[in-house]
Amino acid sequence: MSYNVVMNICLIGRTGSGKTTLAQKMASEFNLEIICSNMLRGYVKQRLDRYQEVEKCMSLGETVPFEIYELCLQNKIASTKNKSGFILENIYPRADCLKIVERNLENTKFIYLDISEEKANERSSVRSRDDLSSEFLENREKVFSSLDKFLSLLTAESLFVVDASLSESELFNIVKSWIQVNLTKVIDETEKSYT
């Protein structure tokens, strides 16, 4: 018997922690659709309601209004077919954002890419990201000031903390193993619900 198993993953981490690279590898390996800040860029490009506010928040590294974030997330989920789940490439570490995810994505696991601010800034500067002004990086750190509180809202079963200072291949292999274990659990639970 085959089941339509869905697993969704939210990546949490500072700018420069490796979220985008890891998301791309995971999407390819597990047939997942990436949801990232591009959905917000698309919102701005279409000049939808309050797009200027969203554009300003994004350029400064500030939190986008949550009602717009949720609308973009819902639209992306509704427009995606034939995937085994989603990777939300970056989630704001705030309780209201967690509620958005819980309302819209089931079987969600959270992966926190733990990296020091110094190491993340070092990686960002090596990548020559012109869009990352010092103001942007300072605002991003403000967003992450609530990280400990956010992580405390998650269950041990739904959260995986990994050292993001590892090499790309080491990081991917560790996360891949963790996902495979969790997919097996989801399949087992699905089978029990059918019997």
GUPA-345050 format. One line per field, with one value per atom (N, C-alpha, C): residue number from 1; atom name; residue in one letter; y, x negated, z. Coordinates in nm, 3 decimals. Example, Ala and Ser with C-alpha at 12.3 -4.5 7.8 and 13.67 -1.06 7.14 Angstrom:
BEGIN
nr	c(1;1;1;2;2;2)
atom	c(N;CA;C;N;CA;C)
rest	c(a;a;a;s;s;s)
v	c(-0.569;-0.450;-0.330;-0.225;-0.106;0.003)
u	c(-1.319;-1.230;-1.320;-1.285;-1.367;-1.290)
w	c(0.780;0.780;0.780;0.708;0.714;0.787)
// end
This chain:
BEGIN
nr	c(1;1;1;2;2;2;3;3;3;4;4;4;5;5;5;6;6;6;7;7;7;8;8;8;9;9;9;10;10;10;11;11;11;12;12;12;13;13;13;14;14;14;15;15;15;16;16;16;17;17;17;18;18;18;19;19;19;20;20;20;21;21;21;22;22;22;23;23;23;24;24;24;25;25;25;26;26;26;27;27;27;28;28;28;29;29;29;30;30;30;31;31;31;32;32;32;33;33;33;34;34;34;35;35;35;36;36;36;37;37;37;38;38;38;39;39;39;40;40;40;41;41;41;42;42;42;43;43;43;44;44;44;45;45;45;46;46;46;47;47;47;48;48;48;49;49;49;50;50;50;51;51;51;52;52;52;53;53;53;54;54;54;55;55;55;56;56;56;57;57;57;58;58;58;59;59;59;60;60;60;61;61;61;62;62;62;63;63;63;64;64;64;65;65;65;66;66;66;67;67;67;68;68;68;69;69;69;70;70;70;71;71;71;72;72;72;73;73;73;74;74;74;75;75;75;76;76;76;77;77;77;78;78;78;79;79;79;80;80;80;81;81;81;82;82;82;83;83;83;84;84;84;85;85;85;86;86;86;87;87;87;88;88;88;89;89;89;90;90;90;91;91;91;92;92;92;93;93;93;94;94;94;95;95;95;96;96;96;97;97;97;98;98;98;99;99;99;100;100;100;101;101;101;102;102;102;103;103;103;104;104;104;105;105;105;106;106;106;107;107;107;108;108;108;109;109;109;110;110;110;111;111;111;112;112;112;113;113;113;114;114;114;115;115;115;116;116;116;117;117;117;118;118;118;119;119;119;120;120;120;121;121;121;122;122;122;123;123;123;124;124;124;125;125;125;126;126;126;127;127;127;128;128;128;129;129;129;130;130;130;131;131;131;132;132;132;133;133;133;134;134;134;135;135;135;136;136;136;137;137;137;138;138;138;139;139;139;140;140;140;141;141;141;142;142;142;143;143;143;144;144;144;145;145;145;146;146;146;147;147;147;148;148;148;149;149;149;150;150;150;151;151;151;152;152;152;153;153;153;154;154;154;155;155;155;156;156;156;157;157;157;158;158;158;159;159;159;160;160;160;161;161;161;162;162;162;163;163;163;164;164;164;165;165;165;166;166;166;167;167;167;168;168;168;169;169;169;170;170;170;171;171;171;172;172;172;173;173;173;174;174;174;175;175;175;176;176;176;177;177;177;178;178;178;179;179;179;180;180;180;181;181;181;182;182;182;183;183;183;184;184;184;185;185;185;186;186;186;187;187;187;188;188;188;189;189;189;190;190;190;191;191;191;192;192;192;193;193;193;194;194;194;195;195;195)
atom	c(N;CA;C;N;CA;C;N;CA;C;N;CA;C;N;CA;C;N;CA;C;N;CA;C;N;CA;C;N;CA;C;N;CA;C;N;CA;C;N;CA;C;N;CA;C;N;CA;C;N;CA;C;N;CA;C;N;CA;C;N;CA;C;N;CA;C;N;CA;C;N;CA;C;N;CA;C;N;CA;C;N;CA;C;N;CA;C;N;CA;C;N;CA;C;N;CA;C;N;CA;C;N;CA;C;N;CA;C;N;CA;C;N;CA;C;N;CA;C;N;CA;C;N;CA;C;N;CA;C;N;CA;C;N;CA;C;N;CA;C;N;CA;C;N;CA;C;N;CA;C;N;CA;C;N;CA;C;N;CA;C;N;CA;C;N;CA;C;N;CA;C;N;CA;C;N;CA;C;N;CA;C;N;CA;C;N;CA;C;N;CA;C;N;CA;C;N;CA;C;N;CA;C;N;CA;C;N;CA;C;N;CA;C;N;CA;C;N;CA;C;N;CA;C;N;CA;C;N;CA;C;N;CA;C;N;CA;C;N;CA;C;N;CA;C;N;CA;C;N;CA;C;N;CA;C;N;CA;C;N;CA;C;N;CA;C;N;CA;C;N;CA;C;N;CA;C;N;CA;C;N;CA;C;N;CA;C;N;CA;C;N;CA;C;N;CA;C;N;CA;C;N;CA;C;N;CA;C;N;CA;C;N;CA;C;N;CA;C;N;CA;C;N;CA;C;N;CA;C;N;CA;C;N;CA;C;N;CA;C;N;CA;C;N;CA;C;N;CA;C;N;CA;C;N;CA;C;N;CA;C;N;CA;C;N;CA;C;N;CA;C;N;CA;C;N;CA;C;N;CA;C;N;CA;C;N;CA;C;N;CA;C;N;CA;C;N;CA;C;N;CA;C;N;CA;C;N;CA;C;N;CA;C;N;CA;C;N;CA;C;N;CA;C;N;CA;C;N;CA;C;N;CA;C;N;CA;C;N;CA;C;N;CA;C;N;CA;C;N;CA;C;N;CA;C;N;CA;C;N;CA;C;N;CA;C;N;CA;C;N;CA;C;N;CA;C;N;CA;C;N;CA;C;N;CA;C;N;CA;C;N;CA;C;N;CA;C;N;CA;C;N;CA;C;N;CA;C;N;CA;C;N;CA;C;N;CA;C;N;CA;C;N;CA;C;N;CA;C;N;CA;C;N;CA;C;N;CA;C;N;CA;C;N;CA;C;N;CA;C;N;CA;C;N;CA;C;N;CA;C;N;CA;C;N;CA;C;N;CA;C;N;CA;C;N;CA;C;N;CA;C;N;CA;C;N;CA;C;N;CA;C;N;CA;C;N;CA;C;N;CA;C;N;CA;C;N;CA;C;N;CA;C;N;CA;C;N;CA;C;N;CA;C;N;CA;C;N;CA;C;N;CA;C;N;CA;C;N;CA;C;N;CA;C;N;CA;C;N;CA;C;N;CA;C;N;CA;C;N;CA;C;N;CA;C;N;CA;C;N;CA;C;N;CA;C;N;CA;C;N;CA;C)
rest	c(m;m;m;s;s;s;y;y;y;n;n;n;v;v;v;v;v;v;m;m;m;n;n;n;i;i;i;c;c;c;l;l;l;i;i;i;g;g;g;r;r;r;t;t;t;g;g;g;s;s;s;g;g;g;k;k;k;t;t;t;t;t;t;l;l;l;a;a;a;q;q;q;k;k;k;m;m;m;a;a;a;s;s;s;e;e;e;f;f;f;n;n;n;l;l;l;e;e;e;i;i;i;i;i;i;c;c;c;s;s;s;n;n;n;m;m;m;l;l;l;r;r;r;g;g;g;y;y;y;v;v;v;k;k;k;q;q;q;r;r;r;l;l;l;d;d;d;r;r;r;y;y;y;q;q;q;e;e;e;v;v;v;e;e;e;k;k;k;c;c;c;m;m;m;s;s;s;l;l;l;g;g;g;e;e;e;t;t;t;v;v;v;p;p;p;f;f;f;e;e;e;i;i;i;y;y;y;e;e;e;l;l;l;c;c;c;l;l;l;q;q;q;n;n;n;k;k;k;i;i;i;a;a;a;s;s;s;t;t;t;k;k;k;n;n;n;k;k;k;s;s;s;g;g;g;f;f;f;i;i;i;l;l;l;e;e;e;n;n;n;i;i;i;y;y;y;p;p;p;r;r;r;a;a;a;d;d;d;c;c;c;l;l;l;k;k;k;i;i;i;v;v;v;e;e;e;r;r;r;n;n;n;l;l;l;e;e;e;n;n;n;t;t;t;k;k;k;f;f;f;i;i;i;y;y;y;l;l;l;d;d;d;i;i;i;s;s;s;e;e;e;e;e;e;k;k;k;a;a;a;n;n;n;e;e;e;r;r;r;s;s;s;s;s;s;v;v;v;r;r;r;s;s;s;r;r;r;d;d;d;d;d;d;l;l;l;s;s;s;s;s;s;e;e;e;f;f;f;l;l;l;e;e;e;n;n;n;r;r;r;e;e;e;k;k;k;v;v;v;f;f;f;s;s;s;s;s;s;l;l;l;d;d;d;k;k;k;f;f;f;l;l;l;s;s;s;l;l;l;l;l;l;t;t;t;a;a;a;e;e;e;s;s;s;l;l;l;f;f;f;v;v;v;v;v;v;d;d;d;a;a;a;s;s;s;l;l;l;s;s;s;e;e;e;s;s;s;e;e;e;l;l;l;f;f;f;n;n;n;i;i;i;v;v;v;k;k;k;s;s;s;w;w;w;i;i;i;q;q;q;v;v;v;n;n;n;l;l;l;t;t;t;k;k;k;v;v;v;i;i;i;d;d;d;e;e;e;t;t;t;e;e;e;k;k;k;s;s;s;y;y;y;t;t;t)
v	c(-0.118;0.000;0.124;0.224;0.347;0.460;0.549;0.660;0.791;0.893;1.025;1.089;1.064;1.113;1.254;1.341;1.480;1.514;1.576;1.626;1.766;1.858;1.997;2.034;2.115;2.152;2.303;2.358;2.501;2.515;2.591;2.619;2.752;2.750;2.869;2.893;3.015;3.045;3.186;3.233;3.369;3.377;3.498;3.523;3.474;3.387;3.331;3.195;3.139;3.009;2.891;2.915;2.808;2.757;2.834;2.789;2.763;2.855;2.842;2.720;2.702;2.588;2.457;2.449;2.329;2.304;2.408;2.393;2.337;2.385;2.337;2.189;2.147;2.005;1.918;1.965;1.888;1.878;1.986;1.985;1.882;1.875;1.778;1.635;1.612;1.477;1.421;1.507;1.459;1.508;1.566;1.614;1.716;1.813;1.917;2.049;2.128;2.261;2.363;2.449;2.552;2.674;2.718;2.845;2.938;3.048;3.137;3.282;3.372;3.513;3.553;3.465;3.496;3.514;3.445;3.462;3.606;3.666;3.805;3.900;3.863;3.946;3.947;3.831;3.822;3.911;3.916;4.001;4.147;4.188;4.326;4.353;4.258;4.274;4.292;4.222;4.234;4.360;4.433;4.559;4.538;4.433;4.402;4.495;4.487;4.574;4.581;4.702;4.729;4.681;4.667;4.615;4.704;4.835;4.925;4.899;4.869;4.836;4.707;4.608;4.480;4.501;4.577;4.604;4.673;4.769;4.840;4.745;4.663;4.567;4.472;4.422;4.327;4.392;4.515;4.580;4.613;4.632;4.666;4.544;4.426;4.306;4.299;4.371;4.373;4.268;4.243;4.146;4.202;4.122;4.158;4.142;4.227;4.211;4.067;4.010;3.868;3.831;3.919;3.886;3.873;3.949;3.939;3.813;3.786;3.665;3.541;3.538;3.422;3.410;3.521;3.520;3.465;3.511;3.461;3.312;3.268;3.126;3.042;3.086;3.014;3.005;3.115;3.115;3.019;3.016;2.926;2.780;2.748;2.611;2.569;2.657;2.626;2.608;2.675;2.670;2.559;2.483;2.379;2.242;2.165;2.030;1.929;1.804;1.692;1.701;1.750;1.752;1.676;1.632;1.555;1.643;1.773;1.867;1.995;2.074;2.206;2.226;2.311;2.361;2.511;2.557;2.701;2.746;2.812;2.838;2.927;3.017;3.103;3.139;3.114;3.149;3.247;3.352;3.447;3.377;3.385;3.316;3.391;3.390;3.457;3.368;3.379;3.294;3.311;3.435;3.455;3.389;3.382;3.314;3.163;3.111;2.969;2.934;3.021;2.997;2.993;3.078;3.078;2.943;2.894;2.765;2.654;2.653;2.548;2.549;2.666;2.675;2.626;2.634;2.609;2.486;2.432;2.316;2.210;2.089;1.981;1.901;1.817;1.736;1.821;1.929;2.021;1.993;1.989;1.975;2.103;2.139;2.261;2.226;2.285;2.265;2.401;2.409;2.532;2.516;2.600;2.601;2.694;2.635;2.709;2.754;2.886;2.943;3.075;3.107;3.233;3.351;3.464;3.586;3.619;3.603;3.634;3.545;3.415;3.320;3.346;3.377;3.406;3.532;3.635;3.759;3.736;3.652;3.618;3.550;3.454;3.384;3.481;3.570;3.666;3.758;3.800;3.890;3.818;3.689;3.611;3.594;3.584;3.563;3.692;3.802;3.931;3.967;3.954;3.990;4.141;4.211;4.356;4.404;4.317;4.357;4.352;4.311;4.297;4.414;4.523;4.638;4.609;4.690;4.671;4.692;4.783;4.805;4.680;4.616;4.492;4.386;4.366;4.263;4.294;4.421;4.459;4.430;4.462;4.435;4.286;4.207;4.062;4.008;4.060;4.017;4.053;4.167;4.205;4.103;4.060;3.958;3.831;3.798;3.675;3.689;3.807;3.824;3.741;3.705;3.625;3.475;3.436;3.297;3.196;3.220;3.125;3.103;3.210;3.199;3.118;3.145;3.072;2.922;2.889;2.748;2.676;2.748;2.686;2.650;2.709;2.677;2.546;2.499;2.377;2.255;2.142;2.018;1.959;1.881;1.816;1.728;1.671;1.584;1.661;1.788;1.864;1.950;1.959;2.048;1.971;2.007;1.952;2.069;2.071;2.176;2.116;2.182;2.131;2.242;2.204;2.298;2.341;2.464;2.512;2.554;2.544;2.576;2.457;2.344;2.227;2.256;2.171;2.185;2.158;2.206;2.185;2.037;1.953;1.810;1.744;1.780;1.725;1.765;1.893;1.945;1.872;1.861;1.795;1.650;1.577;1.434;1.416;1.502;1.494;1.522;1.627;1.663;1.556;1.504;1.398;1.276;1.235;1.121;1.150;1.270;1.308;1.306;1.358;1.359;1.217;1.130;0.992;0.922;0.944;0.887;0.941;1.071;1.131;1.092;1.072;1.024;0.884;0.801;0.666;0.672;0.763;0.779;0.824;0.918;0.967;0.855;0.774;0.661;0.561;0.530;0.437;0.488;0.617;0.675;0.671;0.694;0.690;0.549;0.449;0.310;0.272;0.316;0.286;0.348;0.466;0.531;0.461;0.385;0.314;0.174;0.128;-0.008;-0.006)
u	c(-0.085;0.000;-0.089;-0.056;-0.136;-0.057;-0.129;-0.069;-0.126;-0.047;-0.096;-0.152;-0.279;-0.343;-0.395;-0.354;-0.398;-0.478;-0.592;-0.673;-0.718;-0.698;-0.737;-0.848;-0.940;-1.057;-1.073;-1.096;-1.126;-1.270;-1.345;-1.484;-1.491;-1.562;-1.580;-1.730;-1.771;-1.913;-1.944;-2.056;-2.100;-2.131;-2.135;-2.185;-2.329;-2.360;-2.495;-2.511;-2.402;-2.412;-2.408;-2.370;-2.366;-2.227;-2.124;-1.985;-1.955;-1.994;-1.962;-2.030;-2.157;-2.231;-2.170;-2.142;-2.084;-1.944;-1.865;-1.729;-1.734;-1.827;-1.837;-1.873;-1.966;-2.005;-1.890;-1.821;-1.710;-1.594;-1.567;-1.458;-1.483;-1.606;-1.642;-1.635;-1.687;-1.692;-1.555;-1.465;-1.337;-1.213;-1.232;-1.121;-1.034;-1.100;-1.031;-1.033;-0.932;-0.923;-0.979;-1.067;-1.125;-1.034;-1.005;-0.935;-1.035;-1.064;-1.167;-1.123;-1.217;-1.185;-1.147;-1.172;-1.129;-0.978;-0.904;-0.758;-0.724;-0.802;-0.779;-0.827;-0.936;-0.982;-0.878;-0.814;-0.707;-0.589;-0.561;-0.452;-0.482;-0.605;-0.646;-0.642;-0.694;-0.699;-0.559;-0.461;-0.324;-0.254;-0.322;-0.269;-0.133;-0.128;-0.005;0.008;0.121;0.153;0.037;-0.003;-0.109;-0.247;-0.267;-0.394;-0.512;-0.490;-0.600;-0.647;-0.553;-0.587;-0.669;-0.628;-0.699;-0.840;-0.849;-0.978;-1.075;-1.025;-1.108;-1.156;-1.064;-1.101;-1.210;-1.193;-1.289;-1.425;-1.428;-1.556;-1.631;-1.556;-1.619;-1.642;-1.596;-1.612;-1.514;-1.404;-1.303;-1.195;-1.113;-1.005;-0.893;-0.853;-0.742;-0.611;-0.510;-0.382;-0.329;-0.289;-0.255;-0.133;-0.037;0.079;0.039;-0.058;-0.107;-0.192;-0.276;-0.358;-0.269;-0.161;-0.072;-0.001;0.044;0.110;0.017;-0.108;-0.207;-0.231;-0.241;-0.262;-0.144;-0.023;0.096;0.101;0.069;0.070;-0.035;-0.152;-0.258;-0.217;-0.161;-0.116;-0.008;0.088;0.198;0.152;0.045;0.000;-0.101;-0.139;-0.240;-0.175;-0.211;-0.158;-0.272;-0.241;-0.332;-0.463;-0.457;-0.575;-0.543;-0.646;-0.628;-0.619;-0.629;-0.622;-0.693;-0.716;-0.776;-0.894;-0.985;-1.092;-1.069;-1.037;-1.027;-1.168;-1.232;-1.375;-1.414;-1.329;-1.362;-1.233;-1.228;-1.110;-1.156;-1.079;-1.110;-1.092;-1.189;-1.177;-1.087;-0.958;-0.860;-0.737;-0.670;-0.554;-0.444;-0.420;-0.312;-0.345;-0.472;-0.511;-0.494;-0.522;-0.501;-0.353;-0.264;-0.120;-0.082;-0.143;-0.117;-0.155;-0.272;-0.318;-0.225;-0.189;-0.100;0.035;0.087;0.216;0.211;0.095;0.087;0.009;-0.074;-0.156;-0.148;-0.109;-0.106;-0.235;-0.259;-0.381;-0.506;-0.516;-0.628;-0.738;-0.859;-0.978;-1.060;-1.133;-1.212;-1.359;-1.441;-1.585;-1.648;-1.716;-1.786;-1.933;-1.981;-2.121;-2.195;-2.256;-2.321;-2.460;-2.478;-2.607;-2.624;-2.746;-2.770;-2.747;-2.715;-2.695;-2.823;-2.938;-3.065;-3.088;-3.067;-3.088;-2.988;-2.864;-2.763;-2.800;-2.844;-2.885;-3.007;-3.099;-3.217;-3.176;-3.085;-3.036;-2.966;-2.885;-2.813;-2.910;-3.016;-3.112;-3.192;-3.221;-3.293;-3.209;-3.078;-2.989;-2.962;-3.021;-3.006;-2.860;-2.779;-2.639;-2.625;-2.610;-2.598;-2.471;-2.370;-2.241;-2.241;-2.351;-2.356;-2.432;-2.363;-2.425;-2.443;-2.523;-2.540;-2.406;-2.323;-2.190;-2.104;-2.111;-2.037;-2.078;-2.209;-2.259;-2.223;-2.229;-2.189;-2.042;-1.957;-1.814;-1.786;-1.862;-1.845;-1.878;-1.981;-2.016;-1.906;-1.841;-1.728;-1.615;-1.590;-1.487;-1.523;-1.652;-1.696;-1.709;-1.684;-1.693;-1.588;-1.481;-1.375;-1.390;-1.505;-1.525;-1.507;-1.567;-1.555;-1.410;-1.335;-1.193;-1.119;-1.150;-1.086;-1.118;-1.245;-1.284;-1.218;-1.193;-1.129;-0.983;-0.923;-0.785;-0.775;-0.887;-0.888;-0.914;-0.858;-0.882;-1.016;-1.074;-1.201;-1.187;-1.069;-1.044;-1.040;-0.999;-0.986;-1.107;-1.204;-1.318;-1.449;-1.528;-1.662;-1.759;-1.855;-1.957;-2.085;-2.143;-2.264;-2.368;-2.492;-2.604;-2.625;-2.590;-2.598;-2.738;-2.834;-2.972;-3.041;-2.972;-3.026;-3.036;-3.106;-3.112;-2.973;-2.951;-2.821;-2.785;-2.880;-2.849;-2.823;-2.901;-2.877;-2.739;-2.708;-2.578;-2.465;-2.475;-2.369;-2.352;-2.462;-2.452;-2.387;-2.419;-2.358;-2.208;-2.171;-2.030;-1.955;-2.016;-1.954;-1.920;-2.013;-1.988;-1.872;-1.870;-1.761;-1.627;-1.623;-1.497;-1.452;-1.544;-1.507;-1.445;-1.500;-1.444;-1.303;-1.284;-1.153;-1.052;-1.095;-1.004;-0.955;-1.043;-1.004;-0.897;-0.913;-0.812;-0.678;-0.681;-0.557;-0.488;-0.566;-0.509;-0.447;-0.516;-0.463;-0.331;-0.327;-0.203;-0.090;-0.124;-0.025;0.030;-0.056;-0.014;0.079;0.047;0.132;0.270;0.277;0.407;0.494;0.433;0.507;0.550;0.496;0.529;0.632)
w	c(0.000;0.000;0.000;-0.083;-0.083;-0.019;0.046;0.116;0.061;0.064;0.028;0.154;0.180;0.301;0.277;0.365;0.355;0.479;0.456;0.568;0.531;0.621;0.598;0.695;0.646;0.725;0.725;0.841;0.856;0.898;0.821;0.856;0.931;1.041;1.122;1.133;1.108;1.122;1.079;1.125;1.089;0.940;0.889;0.754;0.751;0.654;0.645;0.710;0.764;0.832;0.735;0.609;0.509;0.477;0.512;0.491;0.343;0.256;0.114;0.053;0.080;0.026;0.075;0.205;0.261;0.203;0.190;0.134;-0.008;-0.088;-0.226;-0.231;-0.146;-0.143;-0.092;0.012;0.068;-0.032;-0.102;-0.201;-0.308;-0.354;-0.457;-0.404;-0.286;-0.227;-0.192;-0.141;-0.088;-0.164;-0.282;-0.365;-0.289;-0.229;-0.152;-0.228;-0.208;-0.269;-0.170;-0.219;-0.134;-0.131;-0.011;0.008;0.074;0.009;0.062;0.046;0.070;0.059;-0.083;-0.181;-0.317;-0.326;-0.238;-0.241;-0.202;-0.114;-0.076;-0.186;-0.252;-0.365;-0.476;-0.497;-0.596;-0.559;-0.431;-0.381;-0.413;-0.390;-0.418;-0.568;-0.646;-0.792;-0.852;-0.794;-0.844;-0.793;-0.706;-0.650;-0.582;-0.503;-0.429;-0.309;-0.242;-0.129;-0.029;0.004;0.101;0.055;-0.077;-0.127;-0.089;-0.080;-0.044;0.100;0.187;0.326;0.332;0.254;0.249;0.193;0.087;0.023;0.120;0.195;0.292;0.402;0.455;0.559;0.509;0.388;0.333;0.313;0.263;0.236;0.365;0.474;0.603;0.693;0.649;0.731;0.846;0.834;0.939;0.912;1.011;0.999;0.911;0.813;0.724;0.801;0.775;0.844;0.830;0.942;0.944;0.861;0.849;0.766;0.619;0.575;0.437;0.422;0.521;0.521;0.510;0.589;0.587;0.453;0.397;0.266;0.159;0.158;0.062;0.080;0.204;0.234;0.184;0.212;0.166;0.014;-0.054;-0.201;-0.258;-0.196;-0.242;-0.222;-0.109;-0.082;-0.182;-0.206;-0.297;-0.441;-0.480;-0.620;-0.647;-0.547;-0.564;-0.568;-0.670;-0.687;-0.698;-0.671;-0.692;-0.615;-0.495;-0.410;-0.282;-0.213;-0.090;0.034;0.013;0.124;0.090;0.192;0.173;0.266;0.220;0.306;0.313;0.430;0.453;0.488;0.391;0.401;0.518;0.554;0.667;0.738;0.864;0.943;1.051;1.068;1.174;1.308;1.397;1.526;1.622;1.592;1.676;1.690;1.802;1.831;1.727;1.680;1.583;1.449;1.415;1.292;1.308;1.426;1.454;1.435;1.481;1.464;1.317;1.235;1.091;1.032;1.069;1.019;1.064;1.191;1.244;1.175;1.141;1.073;0.929;0.866;0.723;0.680;0.767;0.731;0.840;0.802;0.901;0.893;0.992;0.999;0.979;1.052;1.036;1.138;1.087;1.170;1.153;1.258;1.258;1.271;1.186;1.193;1.219;1.332;1.367;1.333;1.242;1.203;1.298;1.396;1.504;1.460;1.458;1.418;1.490;1.524;1.595;1.501;1.559;1.480;1.402;1.465;1.400;1.277;1.293;1.183;1.069;1.104;1.002;0.924;0.994;0.927;0.838;0.885;0.807;0.676;0.684;0.564;0.468;0.524;0.440;0.367;0.433;0.369;0.261;0.280;0.179;0.053;0.071;-0.043;-0.121;-0.077;-0.146;-0.169;-0.066;-0.076;-0.059;-0.169;-0.167;-0.097;-0.095;-0.037;0.116;0.176;0.321;0.382;0.403;0.468;0.616;0.684;0.828;0.900;0.849;0.909;0.895;0.778;0.753;0.855;0.869;0.961;1.106;1.145;1.282;1.306;1.208;1.222;1.228;1.150;1.153;1.293;1.355;1.490;1.589;1.569;1.655;1.642;1.518;1.495;1.571;1.575;1.641;1.792;1.844;1.990;2.063;1.995;2.057;2.028;1.977;1.935;2.048;2.163;2.273;2.314;2.321;2.355;2.249;2.123;2.012;2.020;2.038;2.044;2.161;2.270;2.386;2.358;2.255;2.218;2.140;2.090;2.008;2.095;2.054;2.127;2.084;2.170;2.137;2.014;1.996;1.881;1.749;1.754;1.629;1.597;1.688;1.670;1.661;1.562;1.548;1.541;1.632;1.634;1.579;1.480;1.417;1.408;1.422;1.416;1.271;1.239;1.101;1.061;1.152;1.115;1.048;1.039;0.969;0.820;0.747;0.601;0.542;0.421;0.356;0.348;0.311;0.296;0.432;0.534;0.667;0.719;0.703;0.748;0.677;0.544;0.468;0.510;0.529;0.566;0.703;0.798;0.931;0.922;0.849;0.835;0.757;0.654;0.573;0.659;0.743;0.832;0.926;0.981;1.074;1.002;0.880;0.803;0.774;0.736;0.705;0.826;0.943;1.066;1.088;1.070;1.093;0.986;0.863;0.759;0.791;0.843;0.883;0.992;1.087;1.193;1.135;1.040;0.978;0.902;0.829;0.754;0.850;0.961;1.060;1.119;1.151;1.205;1.102;0.976;0.870;0.854;0.856;0.845;0.959;1.082;1.198;1.181;1.124;1.108;1.004;0.911;0.810;0.856;0.969;1.014;1.125)
// end
